[in-house]
């Protein structure tokens, strides 16, 4: 395996599976729209109430496709 393959494999995340132009909402914006704090978001994610993020660039930089939230019954 070459260095390039290792680097690409390591950086592969769900963000490569988003459809171009599909709306995303990032964690701080979702918190405001839902009227909850960061701790509530963490608890909901742990409990499965909130689906896993579609894009996870870091622990704090996470985003969801609006279609993912709608499929989980979350209307914003």
Secondary structure as the mmCIF struct_conf table of DSSP 4:
data_model
#
loop_
_struct_conf.conf_type_id
_struct_conf.id
_struct_conf.beg_label_comp_id
_struct_conf.beg_label_asym_id
_struct_conf.beg_label_seq_id
_struct_conf.end_label_comp_id
_struct_conf.end_label_asym_id
_struct_conf.end_label_seq_id
HELX_RH_AL_P HELX_RH_AL_P1 UNK A 3 UNK A 11
HELX_RH_3T_P HELX_RH_3T_P1 UNK A 14 UNK A 17
BEND BEND1 UNK A 18 UNK A 18
HELX_LH_PP_P HELX_LH_PP_P1 UNK A 19 UNK A 19
TURN_TY1_P TURN_TY1_P1 UNK A 20 UNK A 21
STRN STRN1 UNK A 24 UNK A 26
HELX_RH_AL_P HELX_RH_AL_P2 UNK A 27 UNK A 34
TURN_TY1_P TURN_TY1_P2 UNK A 35 UNK A 35
HELX_RH_AL_P HELX_RH_AL_P3 UNK A 38 UNK A 47
TURN_TY1_P TURN_TY1_P3 UNK A 48 UNK A 48
BEND BEND2 UNK A 49 UNK A 50
HELX_LH_PP_P HELX_LH_PP_P2 UNK A 51 UNK A 53
BEND BEND3 UNK A 54 UNK A 54
STRN STRN2 UNK A 55 UNK A 56
BEND BEND4 UNK A 57 UNK A 60
STRN STRN3 UNK A 62 UNK A 65
HELX_RH_AL_P HELX_RH_AL_P4 UNK A 66 UNK A 71
TURN_TY1_P TURN_TY1_P4 UNK A 72 UNK A 73
#
